[in-house]
């Protein structure tokens, strides 16, 4: 039986078989780097098994709230967003796993936004073929790829600035992480202008302007845009209160 969640490969037979999917599910749930809570693990197993059983269309918030989170028939998704919140966290758990320990897993399980039915994909064709072992000692080069006419396929060289781009992306990530940490420290330790009687249910974050670490035009351009991009991304989190000092 093929999984109910279709892949983008067109031919359903090209997708992972149920036994491949269940093996990946067991591997994922046993992995030390999969940091999902116990109930998000139950969430994942439930939606995968229901999908493989042909019931992907019934994976709605109400059913998941009853079967996974112990809610009763009075469950109201508008008043109790537990399913949406845990689904969002589970997506982050899965992304983190497949960027780390699961980077070489042949099958990937994901839960696309907009629903709760899981998706099952082969990571890349090379993973499906498995490890073919070390290359022939007489040659360190892979066999030439050829087109339908038998002509060699020339792979264009990687852009010369790819390494430089990678360094800039790493720097941007460090700057964002540092800004969030500094803002949280400032808010929690240094300043809390609201009186003690004010409700403090929502977290508050102050986003300060970024400063370039050198005088290059590239650094100046990057630092100028990071603050605005960070604010845009943080606004996606419900209930988060953002502050931007003027000047």
N, CA, C and O of each residue as an XYZ file, in Angstrom:
988
protein
N       0.842     -1.197      0.000
C       0.000      0.000      0.000
C       0.869      1.236      0.000
O       1.822      1.313      0.775
N       0.576      2.185     -0.829
C       1.346      3.408     -0.896
C       0.842      4.397      0.128
O      -0.349      4.387      0.440
N       1.719      5.277      0.683
C       1.286      6.275      1.644
C       0.293      7.232      1.025
O       0.348      7.521     -0.171
N      -0.628      7.729      1.862
C      -1.666      8.605      1.348
C      -1.120      9.952      0.957
O      -1.654     10.585      0.046
N      -0.045     10.428      1.629
C       0.515     11.727      1.277
C       1.351     11.584      0.031
O       2.320     10.826      0.020
N       0.995     12.301     -1.022
C       1.694     12.161     -2.296
C       2.977     12.948     -2.300
O       3.157     13.874     -1.510
N       3.870     12.575     -3.195
C       5.102     13.310     -3.397
C       4.992     14.116     -4.666
O       4.003     14.024     -5.394
N       6.054     14.939     -4.936
C       6.068     15.772     -6.134
C       6.693     15.055     -7.317
O       6.984     15.697     -8.326
N       6.906     13.774     -7.235
C       7.601     13.063     -8.304
C       6.656     12.578     -9.388
O       7.085     11.973    -10.370
N       5.365     12.844     -9.208
C       4.422     12.482    -10.258
C       3.964     11.046    -10.137
O       2.762     10.789    -10.055
N       4.862     10.132    -10.125
C       4.523      8.708    -10.047
C       4.544      8.289     -8.590
O       5.587      8.355     -7.940
N       3.379      7.851     -8.057
C       3.312      7.489     -6.645
C       4.263      6.353     -6.319
O       4.736      6.247     -5.187
N       4.548      5.501     -7.297
C       5.430      4.360     -7.048
C       6.857      4.806     -6.776
O       7.653      4.040     -6.234
N       7.194      6.055     -7.151
C       8.548      6.533     -6.928
C       8.761      6.951     -5.487
O       9.904      7.138     -5.067
N       7.681      7.104     -4.709
C       7.809      7.516     -3.320
C       8.250      6.370     -2.436
O       8.234      5.217     -2.866
N       8.641      6.663     -1.220
C       9.047      5.607     -0.286
C       7.897      4.657     -0.001
O       6.738      5.068      0.063
N       8.224      3.393      0.168
C       7.226      2.380      0.518
C       6.882      2.513      2.003
O       7.669      3.078      2.762
N       5.726      2.009      2.431
C       5.348      2.106      3.846
C       6.416      1.572      4.798
O       6.642      2.142      5.865
N       7.074      0.473      4.411
C       8.111     -0.060      5.304
C       9.297      0.881      5.416
O       9.925      0.962      6.472
N       9.616      1.601      4.330
C      10.687      2.604      4.389
C      10.303      3.749      5.312
O      11.125      4.254      6.077
N       9.038      4.149      5.228
C       8.560      5.275      6.039
C       8.543      4.900      7.517
O       8.977      5.684      8.362
N       8.044      3.707      7.832
C       7.995      3.285      9.232
C       9.398      3.103      9.804
O       9.634      3.394     10.977
N      10.325      2.623      8.982
C      11.708      2.483      9.444
C      12.306      3.854      9.747
O      13.023      4.024     10.732
N      12.003      4.830      8.888
C      12.495      6.190      9.128
C      11.853      6.787     10.372
O      12.521      7.478     11.141
N      10.563      6.528     10.581
C       9.886      7.033     11.774
C      10.533      6.477     13.041
O      10.796      7.225     13.983
N      10.789      5.174     13.068
C      11.433      4.570     14.241
C      12.835      5.137     14.450
O      13.240      5.406     15.581
N      13.577      5.317     13.349
C      14.928      5.870     13.445
C      14.885      7.297     14.008
O      15.697      7.674     14.854
N      13.934      8.064     13.523
C      13.824      9.460     13.940
C      13.449      9.564     15.419
O      14.048     10.347     16.156
N      12.468      8.784     15.850
C      12.014      8.855     17.234
C      13.068      8.358     18.217
O      13.059      8.738     19.388
N      13.982      7.505     17.738
C      15.041      6.989     18.608
C      16.288      7.863     18.588
O      17.213      7.635     19.367
N      16.327      8.863     17.706
C      17.534      9.678     17.544
C      17.696     10.651     18.708
O      16.734     11.277     19.153
N      18.928     10.764     19.189
C      19.205     11.675     20.307
C      19.005     13.133     19.911
O      18.646     13.959     20.750
N      19.235     13.456     18.636
C      19.141     14.849     18.199
C      17.716     15.271     17.850
O      17.481     16.443     17.555
N      16.782     14.358     17.876
C      15.387     14.742     17.638
C      14.810     15.187     18.980
O      14.495     14.360     19.836
N      14.677     16.483     19.151
C      14.407     17.056     20.466
C      12.931     17.297     20.749
O      12.603     18.059     21.658
N      12.048     16.681     20.009
C      10.618     16.878     20.225
C      10.203     16.333     21.591
O      10.757     15.350     22.085
N       9.219     16.995     22.180
C       8.672     16.522     23.454
C       7.919     15.209     23.241
O       7.678     14.783     22.111
N       7.559     14.586     24.353
C       6.876     13.291     24.259
C       5.540     13.411     23.518
O       5.191     12.537     22.725
N       4.807     14.472     23.771
C       3.518     14.560     23.095
C       3.654     14.948     21.625
O       2.790     14.608     20.816
N       4.735     15.660     21.266
C       4.954     15.912     19.839
C       5.407     14.645     19.138
O       5.150     14.475     17.946
N       6.068     13.763     19.845
C       6.423     12.453     19.282
C       5.152     11.626     19.033
O       5.029     10.953     18.009
N       4.217     11.687     19.980
C       2.939     10.989     19.771
C       2.194     11.600     18.587
O       1.577     10.892     17.792
N       2.261     12.906     18.486
C       1.646     13.630     17.378
C       2.197     13.098     16.054
O       1.430     12.755     15.155
N       3.528     13.030     15.935
C       4.158     12.581     14.701
C       3.778     11.139     14.375
O       3.405     10.841     13.241
N       3.868     10.255     15.342
C       3.533      8.847     15.080
C       2.075      8.713     14.652
O       1.760      7.942     13.745
N       1.195      9.453     15.297
C      -0.230      9.361     14.963
C      -0.494      9.774     13.521
O      -1.171      9.053     12.788
N       0.034     10.931     13.101
C      -0.277     11.402     11.748
C       0.382     10.521     10.689
O      -0.179     10.330      9.610
N       1.572      9.980     10.985
C       2.226      9.094     10.017
C       1.429      7.800      9.868
O       1.156      7.365      8.750
N       1.060      7.193     10.978
C       0.349      5.920     10.905
C      -1.038      6.095     10.295
O      -1.489      5.236      9.538
N      -1.720      7.194     10.614
C      -3.025      7.443     10.009
C      -2.895      7.659      8.501
O      -3.730      7.191      7.727
N      -1.859      8.358      8.093
C      -1.652      8.605      6.668
C      -1.370      7.309      5.924
O      -1.905      7.086      4.838
N      -0.539      6.459      6.497
C      -0.228      5.178      5.860
C      -1.448      4.263      5.814
O      -1.549      3.388      4.954
N      -2.366      4.474      6.742
C      -3.591      3.671      6.755
C      -4.645      4.208      5.798
O      -5.749      3.669      5.722
N      -4.308      5.275      5.060
C      -5.239      5.823      4.090
C      -6.202      6.842      4.655
O      -7.214      7.145      4.023
N      -5.913      7.384      5.839
C      -6.824      8.332      6.466
C      -6.229      9.726      6.572
O      -6.544     10.466      7.505
N      -5.372     10.091      5.629
C      -4.745     11.412      5.665
C      -5.785     12.520      5.587
O      -5.607     13.577      6.193
N      -6.868     12.294      4.849
C      -7.901     13.316      4.705
C      -8.633     13.611      6.006
O      -9.266     14.659      6.131
N      -8.559     12.711      6.968
C      -9.237     12.909      8.249
C      -8.339     13.535      9.308
O      -8.749     13.684     10.459
N      -7.119     13.902      8.930
C      -6.189     14.486      9.888
C      -6.489     15.976     10.070
O      -5.805     16.840      9.521
N      -7.513     16.242     10.845
C      -7.919     17.607     11.153
C      -7.561     17.928     12.604
O      -7.274     17.035     13.402
N      -7.584     19.214     12.923
C      -7.223     19.634     14.271
C      -8.085     19.002     15.348
O      -7.581     18.646     16.413
N      -9.382     18.856     15.087
C     -10.284     18.286     16.086
C      -9.910     16.839     16.396
O      -9.835     16.449     17.561
N      -9.675     16.045     15.353
C      -9.338     14.635     15.562
C      -8.013     14.493     16.296
O      -7.881     13.645     17.179
N      -7.034     15.313     15.939
C      -5.725     15.237     16.597
C      -5.830     15.667     18.057
O      -5.185     15.075     18.922
N      -6.633     16.690     18.341
C      -6.809     17.136     19.724
C      -7.386     16.028     20.586
O      -6.980     15.861     21.736
N      -8.338     15.263     20.036
C      -8.947     14.178     20.802
C      -8.009     12.988     20.954
O      -7.865     12.450     22.052
N      -7.372     12.572     19.865
C      -6.578     11.344     19.872
C      -5.192     11.516     20.489
O      -4.663     10.586     21.096
N      -4.600     12.711     20.334
C      -3.221     12.908     20.782
C      -3.136     13.709     22.075
O      -2.357     13.370     22.965
N      -3.934     14.771     22.184
C      -3.785     15.696     23.297
C      -4.857     15.542     24.381
O      -4.929     16.356     25.302
N      -5.683     14.509     24.272
C      -6.609     14.199     25.345
C      -7.754     15.171     25.522
O      -8.354     15.215     26.596
N      -8.078     15.954     24.502
C      -9.208     16.859     24.618
C     -10.514     16.075     24.423
O     -10.515     14.961     23.900
N     -11.623     16.684     24.857
C     -12.910     16.000     24.712
C     -13.713     16.611     23.563
O     -13.201     17.413     22.782
N     -14.984     16.212     23.480
C     -15.823     16.636     22.358
C     -16.124     18.130     22.348
O     -16.613     18.656     21.349
N     -15.835     18.818     23.455
C     -16.080     20.264     23.512
C     -14.896     21.071     22.986
O     -14.893     22.299     23.072
N     -13.907     20.395     22.452
C     -12.705     21.098     21.992
C     -13.044     22.170     20.965
O     -13.786     21.923     20.014
N     -12.491     23.364     21.168
C     -12.680     24.505     20.265
C     -11.303     24.995     19.843
O     -10.554     25.522     20.666
N     -10.965     24.827     18.576
C      -9.634     25.191     18.093
C      -9.367     26.680     18.216
O      -8.209     27.079     18.344
N     -10.407     27.524     18.181
C     -10.208     28.959     18.314
C      -9.813     29.338     19.741
O      -8.984     30.224     19.949
N     -10.403     28.672     20.704
C     -10.094     28.969     22.103
C      -8.873     28.200     22.601
O      -8.222     28.631     23.553
N      -8.556     27.084     21.981
C      -7.453     26.232     22.420
C      -6.585     25.894     21.201
O      -6.870     24.926     20.496
N      -5.528     26.679     20.944
C      -4.713     26.470     19.737
C      -3.615     25.428     19.897
O      -2.594     25.500     19.213
N      -3.804     24.465     20.783
C      -2.735     23.511     21.098
C      -2.251     22.766     19.864
O      -1.049     22.540     19.720
N      -3.153     22.381     18.974
C      -2.735     21.594     17.803
C      -1.874     22.451     16.874
O      -0.833     21.997     16.399
N      -2.302     23.679     16.615
C      -1.518     24.558     15.733
C      -0.145     24.845     16.324
O       0.856     24.827     15.608
N      -0.094     25.109     17.621
C       1.180     25.430     18.269
C       2.121     24.230     18.231
O       3.293     24.368     17.878
N       1.613     23.060     18.592
C       2.471     21.874     18.609
C       2.878     21.451     17.197
O       3.975     20.924     17.010
N       2.018     21.670     16.204
C       2.396     21.360     14.824
C       3.543     22.262     14.376
O       4.482     21.800     13.727
N       3.468     23.552     14.722
C       4.538     24.472     14.359
C       5.858     24.063     15.015
O       6.911     24.097     14.378
N       5.795     23.678     16.283
C       7.012     23.238     16.977
C       7.542     21.934     16.389
O       8.753     21.749     16.267
N       6.638     21.036     16.027
C       7.071     19.762     15.445
C       7.759     19.991     14.101
O       8.736     19.309     13.790
N       7.272     20.930     13.307
C       7.942     21.235     12.034
C       9.367     21.712     12.288
O      10.288     21.330     11.565
N       9.554     22.547     13.316
C      10.908     23.009     13.643
C      11.780     21.847     14.114
O      12.956     21.768     13.759
N      11.205     20.942     14.916
C      11.966     19.770     15.377
C      12.442     18.932     14.186
O      13.590     18.489     14.150
N      11.565     18.722     13.229
C      11.915     17.920     12.057
C      12.978     18.610     11.218
O      13.925     17.966     10.768
N      12.834     19.916     11.003
C      13.833     20.651     10.222
C      15.203     20.580     10.880
O      16.213     20.389     10.203
N      15.238     20.734     12.199
C      16.517     20.682     12.919
C      17.153     19.300     12.801
O      18.363     19.183     12.609
N      16.336     18.257     12.915
C      16.879     16.900     12.824
C      17.476     16.630     11.453
O      18.571     16.079     11.349
N      16.759     17.017     10.394
C      17.249     16.711      9.047
C      18.400     17.620      8.615
O      19.069     17.339      7.621
N      18.632     18.696      9.348
C      19.826     19.498      9.094
C      21.027     18.993      9.885
O      22.159     19.403      9.629
N      20.780     18.106     10.842
C      21.856     17.576     11.674
C      22.049     16.095     11.496
O      22.522     15.641     10.455
N      21.677     15.326     12.526
C      21.904     13.879     12.512
C      21.216     13.192     11.344
O      21.735     12.208     10.818
N      20.053     13.695     10.928
C      19.312     13.034      9.858
C      19.665     13.494      8.463
O      18.945     13.187      7.513
N      20.760     14.226      8.316
C      21.110     14.778      7.004
C      21.339     13.698      5.955
O      21.164     13.960      4.765
N      21.724     12.496      6.360
C      22.015     11.428      5.409
C      20.921     10.358      5.370
O      21.076      9.333      4.707
N      19.824     10.598      6.077
C      18.713      9.643      6.017
C      18.134      9.618      4.604
O      17.973     10.665      3.978
N      17.831      8.457      4.119
C      17.320      8.333      2.746
C      15.900      8.871      2.610
O      15.534      9.399      1.560
N      15.096      8.739      3.671
C      13.705      9.191      3.638
C      13.550     10.404      4.545
O      14.133     10.462      5.628
N      12.769     11.359      4.097
C      12.467     12.521      4.934
C      10.967     12.574      5.191
O      10.162     12.431      4.270
N      10.598     12.782      6.467
C       9.212     12.977      6.864
C       9.018     14.441      7.207
O       9.786     15.001      7.989
N       8.014     15.061      6.639
C       7.734     16.464      6.924
C       6.230     16.659      7.040
O       5.442     15.812      6.619
N       5.848     17.797      7.621
C       4.438     18.157      7.732
C       4.279     19.530      7.099
O       4.538     20.540      7.754
N       3.861     19.589      5.845
C       3.745     20.879      5.162
C       2.776     21.813      5.891
O       1.794     21.378      6.492
N       3.083     23.097      5.818
C       2.208     24.098      6.429
C       0.856     24.099      5.732
O       0.749     23.801      4.542
N      -0.167     24.436      6.494
C      -1.504     24.481      5.945
C      -2.320     23.239      6.214
O      -3.484     23.170      5.819
N      -1.736     22.249      6.881
C      -2.450     21.013      7.192
C      -1.627     20.173      8.143
O      -0.573     20.603      8.611
N      -2.106     18.977      8.430
C      -1.428     18.081      9.362
C      -1.056     16.744      8.734
O      -0.464     15.893      9.398
N      -1.394     16.549      7.472
C      -1.027     15.307      6.788
C       0.463     15.334      6.466
O       0.937     16.316      5.894
N       1.216     14.296      6.813
C       2.663     14.284      6.572
C       3.000     14.025      5.109
O       2.174     13.535      4.338
N       4.203     14.359      4.758
C       4.727     14.135      3.413
C       5.961     13.252      3.533
O       6.749     13.400      4.467
N       6.130     12.331      2.584
C       7.241     11.391      2.619
C       8.021     11.504      1.302
O       7.453     11.349      0.222
N       9.308     11.771      1.404
C      10.140     11.954      0.210
C      11.466     11.223      0.361
O      12.001     11.074      1.459
N      11.977     10.770     -0.785
C      13.384     10.368     -0.828
C      14.205     11.650     -0.779
O      13.869     12.626     -1.449
N      15.273     11.657      0.004
C      16.071     12.875      0.121
C      16.681     13.254     -1.223
O      16.383     14.317     -1.766
N      17.547     12.372     -1.766
C      18.143     12.561     -3.087
C      18.304     11.186     -3.711
O      18.278     10.173     -3.013
N      18.471     11.153     -5.036
C      18.610      9.867     -5.716
C      19.825      9.097     -5.232
O      19.799      7.867     -5.178
N      20.895      9.810     -4.877
C      22.115      9.131     -4.431
C      21.872      8.372     -3.143
O      22.453      7.308     -2.929
N      21.001      8.917     -2.265
C      20.703      8.230     -1.028
C      19.954      6.929     -1.294
O      20.185      5.933     -0.608
N      19.051      6.926     -2.293
C      18.298      5.707     -2.599
C      19.217      4.606     -3.102
O      18.997      3.428     -2.822
N      20.234      4.989     -3.839
C      21.152      3.986     -4.380
C      22.032      3.381     -3.300
O      22.553      2.277     -3.464
N      22.202      4.115     -2.172
C      23.042      3.615     -1.101
C      24.498      3.965     -1.352
O      24.850      4.573     -2.362
N      25.330      3.566     -0.407
C      26.755      3.838     -0.498
C      27.390      2.794     -1.403
O      27.401      1.605     -1.084
N      27.908      3.239     -2.513
C      28.492      2.303     -3.483
C      29.913      1.916     -3.132
O      30.537      1.150     -3.868
N      30.445      2.424     -2.026
C      31.797      2.079     -1.626
C      32.803      3.059     -2.191
O      32.416      3.980     -2.911
N      34.103      2.891     -1.886
C      35.128      3.823     -2.335
C      35.295      3.769     -3.833
O      35.020      2.732     -4.437
N      35.743      4.868     -4.471
C      35.951      4.885     -5.913
C      37.104      3.996     -6.328
O      37.934      3.613     -5.504
N      37.152      3.666     -7.622
C      38.216      2.833     -8.153
C      39.564      3.489     -7.890
O      39.742      4.681     -8.136
N      40.506      2.706     -7.391
C      41.815      3.258     -7.044
C      42.530      3.810     -8.259
O      43.400      4.668     -8.112
N      42.194      3.347     -9.462
C      42.904      3.803    -10.654
C      42.444      5.177    -11.094
O      43.118      5.818    -11.900
N      41.329      5.640    -10.593
C      40.832      6.944    -11.010
C      40.036      7.566     -9.884
O      39.196      6.893     -9.286
N      40.273      8.833     -9.574
C      39.569      9.539     -8.512
C      38.381     10.302     -9.044
O      37.686     10.961     -8.271
N      38.122     10.238    -10.342
C      37.027     10.982    -10.927
C      35.820     10.074    -11.179
O      35.970      8.905    -11.534
N      34.603     10.641    -10.985
C      33.383      9.884    -11.258
C      33.204      9.746    -12.764
O      33.702     10.582    -13.518
N      32.497      8.701    -13.220
C      32.246      8.553    -14.656
C      31.522      9.780    -15.214
O      30.680     10.383    -14.549
N      31.875     10.129    -16.448
C      31.281     11.315    -17.069
C      29.797     11.091    -17.306
O      29.380     10.021    -17.749
N      28.994     12.125    -17.002
C      27.569     12.055    -17.290
C      27.354     12.338    -18.769
O      28.072     13.142    -19.365
N      26.356     11.671    -19.364
C      26.093     11.846    -20.784
C      24.613     12.122    -21.012
O      23.759     11.679    -20.245
N      24.319     12.877    -22.100
C      22.939     13.185    -22.415
C      22.340     12.074    -23.261
O      22.968     11.036    -23.471
N      21.123     12.294    -23.746
C      20.435     11.238    -24.505
C      21.102     10.917    -25.827
O      20.860      9.855    -26.401
N      21.949     11.830    -26.325
C      22.680     11.583    -27.574
C      24.056     10.993    -27.329
O      24.830     10.797    -28.266
N      24.363     10.710    -26.066
C      25.657     10.122    -25.751
C      26.768     11.140    -25.595
O      27.928     10.762    -25.432
N      26.438     12.435    -25.642
C      27.464     13.458    -25.506
C      27.724     13.764    -24.036
O      26.792     13.761    -23.232
N      28.981     14.029    -23.672
C      29.294     14.346    -22.268
C      28.548     15.585    -21.815
O      28.414     16.554    -22.562
N      28.055     15.542    -20.564
C      27.375     16.690    -19.964
C      28.392     17.454    -19.136
O      28.983     16.912    -18.203
N      28.587     18.697    -19.478
C      29.573     19.526    -18.784
C      28.882     20.225    -17.624
O      27.899     20.941    -17.817
N      29.399     20.014    -16.418
C      28.855     20.677    -15.241
C      29.569     22.000    -15.041
O      30.790     22.008    -14.880
N      28.859     23.113    -15.045
C      29.516     24.404    -14.876
C      30.159     24.499    -13.511
O      29.629     23.948    -12.546
N      31.292     25.186    -13.400
C      31.967     25.330    -12.113
C      31.126     26.140    -11.148
O      30.308     26.969    -11.547
N      31.347     25.880     -9.863
C      30.619     26.634     -8.845
C      31.041     28.089     -8.904
O      32.193     28.379     -9.227
N      30.132     29.020     -8.600
C      30.482     30.444     -8.609
C      31.659     30.719     -7.700
O      31.779     30.144     -6.618
N      32.529     31.612     -8.156
C      33.748     31.906     -7.403
C      33.440     32.543     -6.060
O      34.244     32.460     -5.131
N      32.276     33.182     -5.953
C      31.978     33.886     -4.710
C      31.138     33.057     -3.755
O      30.640     33.595     -2.766
N      30.957     31.733     -4.019
C      30.102     30.916     -3.166
C      30.668     30.822     -1.750
O      29.915     30.874     -0.778
N      31.996     30.683     -1.630
C      32.594     30.618     -0.297
C      32.401     31.929      0.451
O      32.119     31.946      1.649
N      32.564     33.051     -0.297
C      32.380     34.352      0.331
C      30.952     34.522      0.807
O      30.709     35.053      1.891
N      29.972     34.054     -0.033
C      28.564     34.148      0.362
C      28.317     33.338      1.625
O      27.585     33.774      2.513
N      28.929     32.153      1.708
C      28.746     31.328      2.889
C      29.255     32.014      4.145
O      28.643     31.915      5.208
N      30.402     32.727      4.017
C      30.938     33.437      5.176
C      29.991     34.545      5.614
O      29.780     34.762      6.807
N      29.422     35.245      4.630
C      28.496     36.330      4.965
C      27.240     35.799      5.627
O      26.733     36.412      6.567
N      26.722     34.663      5.151
C      25.534     34.082      5.763
C      25.823     33.648      7.197
O      24.997     33.839      8.089
N      27.010     33.060      7.413
C      27.386     32.662      8.768
C      27.488     33.876      9.683
O      27.042     33.845     10.830
N      28.085     34.954      9.154
C      28.207     36.183      9.932
C      26.839     36.748     10.269
O      26.600     37.192     11.393
N      25.934     36.731      9.283
C      24.585     37.247      9.524
C      23.889     36.442     10.623
O      23.223     37.009     11.488
N      24.048     35.118     10.583
C      23.436     34.283     11.613
C      23.966     34.609     12.999
O      23.198     34.674     13.960
N      25.289     34.816     13.110
C      25.879     35.161     14.396
C      25.384     36.512     14.895
O      25.120     36.689     16.084
N      25.262     37.469     13.965
C      24.790     38.797     14.358
C      23.355     38.741     14.876
O      23.023     39.369     15.881
N      22.499     37.974     14.172
C      21.104     37.867     14.597
C      21.008     37.186     15.960
O      20.283     37.644     16.843
N      21.746     36.089     16.120
C      21.721     35.382     17.405
C      22.209     36.279     18.532
O      21.634     36.288     19.621
N      23.275     37.038     18.266
C      23.804     37.950     19.279
C      22.822     39.041     19.632
O      22.683     39.412     20.798
N      22.128     39.564     18.605
C      21.167     40.638     18.856
C      20.004     40.153     19.703
O      19.556     40.852     20.612
N      19.511     38.945     19.404
C      18.396     38.399     20.175
C      18.819     38.159     21.620
O      18.072     38.465     22.548
N      20.021     37.610     21.809
C      20.496     37.360     23.166
C      20.668     38.662     23.942
O      20.277     38.754     25.105
N      21.262     39.680     23.287
C      21.466     40.963     23.955
C      20.144     41.634     24.288
O      19.986     42.217     25.360
N      19.193     41.547     23.359
C      17.893     42.169     23.592
C      17.166     41.501     24.754
O      16.562     42.173     25.591
N      17.231     40.180     24.796
C      16.570     39.450     25.877
C      17.197     39.790     27.225
O      16.488     39.979     28.213
N      18.531     39.866     27.265
C      19.236     40.218     28.505
C      18.847     41.610     28.952
O      18.573     41.833     30.131
N      18.821     42.562     28.008
C      18.476     43.941     28.341
C      17.071     44.033     28.900
O      16.817     44.754     29.865
N      16.154     43.290     28.280
C      14.762     43.367     28.697
C      14.552     42.722     30.058
O      13.784     43.232     30.873
N      15.224     41.609     30.311
C      15.002     40.864     31.539
C      15.764     41.424     32.736
O      15.270     41.382     33.862
N      16.973     41.951     32.495
C      17.855     42.337     33.596
C      17.931     43.840     33.788
O      17.956     44.315     34.924
N      17.969     44.603     32.694
C      18.250     46.034     32.801
C      16.992     46.864     32.915
O      16.904     47.732     33.784
N      16.006     46.617     32.050
C      14.861     47.526     32.004
C      13.548     46.779     31.947
O      13.372     45.844     31.166
N      12.642     47.207     32.782
C      11.261     46.749     32.732
C      10.415     47.917     33.221
O      10.074     47.981     34.402
N      10.064     48.866     32.302
C       9.426     50.106     32.718
C       7.992     49.932     33.193
O       7.437     50.868     33.768
N       7.364     48.778     32.982
C       5.976     48.624     33.368
C       5.875     48.352     34.857
O       6.709     47.630     35.405
N       4.864     48.916     35.533
C       4.684     48.656     36.961
C       4.363     47.199     37.233
O       3.971     46.462     36.329
N       4.530     46.791     38.471
C       4.361     45.383     38.832
C       2.937     44.903     38.639
O       2.692     43.702     38.535
N       1.991     45.843     38.591
C       0.595     45.434     38.461
C       0.196     45.175     37.025
O      -0.902     44.675     36.779
N       1.061     45.503     36.055
C       0.725     45.317     34.647
C       0.840     43.843     34.264
O       1.749     43.149     34.718
N      -0.067     43.377     33.442
C      -0.016     41.986     32.983
C       1.233     41.754     32.151
O       1.552     42.564     31.281
N       1.946     40.663     32.402
C       3.187     40.387     31.687
C       3.132     39.026     31.020
O       4.113     38.283     31.040
N       1.999     38.694     30.433
C       1.869     37.384     29.822
C       2.612     37.246     28.512
O       2.996     36.136     28.142
N       2.831     38.362     27.781
C       3.476     38.290     26.478
C       4.953     38.638     26.583
O       5.303     39.609     27.253
N       5.824     37.877     25.943
C       7.256     38.197     25.962
C       7.539     39.477     25.197
O       6.834     39.811     24.245
N       8.586     40.200     25.623
C       8.955     41.472     24.994
C      10.387     41.371     24.479
O      11.259     40.831     25.159
N      10.625     41.885     23.288
C      11.947     41.865     22.675
C      12.264     43.250     22.137
O      11.450     43.859     21.443
N      13.458     43.746     22.462
C      13.930     45.022     21.928
C      14.941     44.725     20.829
O      15.904     43.994     21.060
N      14.737     45.277     19.643
C      15.630     45.064     18.505
C      16.428     46.340     18.272
O      15.878     47.348     17.828
N      17.731     46.298     18.572
C      18.599     47.447     18.373
C      19.166     47.438     16.952
O      19.263     46.378     16.334
N      19.541     48.609     16.430
C      20.155     48.643     15.092
C      21.473     47.873     15.083
O      22.207     47.886     16.072
N      21.774     47.209     13.981
C      23.036     46.510     13.822
C      24.129     47.495     13.402
O      23.863     48.487     12.723
N      25.339     47.207     13.810
C      26.486     48.021     13.419
C      27.493     47.154     12.671
O      27.771     46.024     13.072
N      28.035     47.691     11.584
C      29.005     46.941     10.782
C      30.291     46.756     11.571
O      30.707     47.639     12.321
N      30.920     45.590     11.392
C      32.154     45.306     12.123
C      33.385     45.843     11.406
O      34.480     45.850     11.970
N      33.212     46.294     10.165
C      34.322     46.933      9.456
C      33.749     48.026      8.562
O      32.539     48.251      8.543
N      34.613     48.695      7.832
C      34.194     49.862      7.054
C      33.834     49.536      5.613
O      33.636     50.453      4.815
N      33.745     48.257      5.253
C      33.458     47.911      3.866
C      32.010     48.203      3.521
O      31.141     48.208      4.393
N      31.755     48.448      2.227
C      30.391     48.708      1.774
C      29.485     47.494      1.987
O      28.309     47.632      2.323
N      30.056     46.299      1.785
C      29.257     45.084      1.945
C      28.773     44.937      3.387
O      27.616     44.586      3.619
N      29.655     45.204      4.361
C      29.270     45.102      5.762
C      28.223     46.141      6.123
O      27.278     45.851      6.857
N      28.393     47.365      5.602
C      27.435     48.429      5.888
C      26.054     48.079      5.337
O      25.040     48.292      6.001
N      26.027     47.542      4.122
C      24.746     47.177      3.502
C      24.078     46.040      4.260
O      22.866     46.050      4.474
N      24.884     45.052      4.666
C      24.328     43.913      5.390
C      23.758     44.336      6.733
O      22.644     43.939      7.075
N      24.489     45.130      7.501
C      24.036     45.535      8.826
C      22.806     46.416      8.747
O      21.960     46.378      9.640
N      22.691     47.219      7.676
C      21.537     48.106      7.551
C      20.245     47.332      7.358
O      19.190     47.764      7.821
N      20.314     46.190      6.679
C      19.105     45.436      6.394
C      18.746     44.385      7.428
O      17.605     43.924      7.463
N      19.706     43.993      8.280
C      19.450     42.901      9.215
C      18.377     43.251     10.240
O      17.520     42.421     10.546
N      18.415     44.468     10.770
C      17.454     44.871     11.785
C      16.032     44.802     11.243
O      15.138     44.262     11.896
N      15.824     45.352     10.048
C      14.486     45.332      9.453
C      14.021     43.906      9.179
O      12.865     43.573      9.441
N      14.911     43.055      8.654
C      14.549     41.666      8.369
C      14.198     40.921      9.651
O      13.269     40.115      9.675
N      14.953     41.198     10.726
C      14.698     40.532     11.999
C      13.334     40.910     12.546
O      12.603     40.055     13.048
N      12.988     42.181     12.453
C      11.689     42.632     12.943
C      10.558     41.975     12.161
O       9.558     41.549     12.740
N      10.721     41.894     10.838
C       9.695     41.272      9.997
C       9.484     39.818     10.394
O       8.346     39.357     10.489
N      10.586     39.085     10.629
C      10.465     37.674     10.994
C       9.853     37.502     12.385
O       9.040     36.602     12.597
N      10.242     38.367     13.341
C       9.732     38.235     14.699
C       8.244     38.544     14.787
O       7.557     38.040     15.676
N       7.740     39.370     13.872
C       6.321     39.699     13.890
C       5.433     38.506     13.553
O       4.221     38.550     13.765
N       6.027     37.455     13.037
C       5.262     36.264     12.703
C       4.860     35.471     13.941
O       3.973     34.620     13.870
N       5.521     35.748     15.103
C       5.223     35.014     16.326
C       4.078     35.694     17.061
O       4.153     36.878     17.388
N       3.031     34.941     17.315
C       1.860     35.502     17.967
C       2.179     35.907     19.403
O       2.847     35.167     20.126
N       1.701     37.082     19.815
C       1.837     37.521     21.189
C       3.167     38.148     21.533
O       3.339     38.598     22.666
N       4.120     38.202     20.616
C       5.441     38.772     20.888
C       5.380     40.285     20.752
O       4.916     40.792     19.731
N       5.841     41.019     21.765
C       5.820     42.481     21.750
C       7.204     42.986     21.366
O       8.189     42.666     22.032
N       7.284     43.767     20.303
C       8.562     44.238     19.756
C       8.749     45.718     20.049
O       7.803     46.503     19.993
N       9.998     46.087     20.365
C      10.348     47.473     20.569
C      11.587     47.801     19.759
O      12.523     47.004     19.709
N      11.606     48.972     19.121
C      12.753     49.449     18.362
C      13.142     50.835     18.841
O      12.411     51.794     18.593
N      14.284     50.968     19.526
C      14.717     52.292     19.979
C      14.915     53.219     18.793
O      15.467     52.811     17.771
N      14.478     54.436     18.916
C      14.679     55.411     17.843
C      16.103     55.897     17.823
O      16.792     55.887     18.843
N      16.554     56.337     16.623
C      17.902     56.869     16.499
C      18.896     55.820     16.129
O      20.083     56.116     15.986
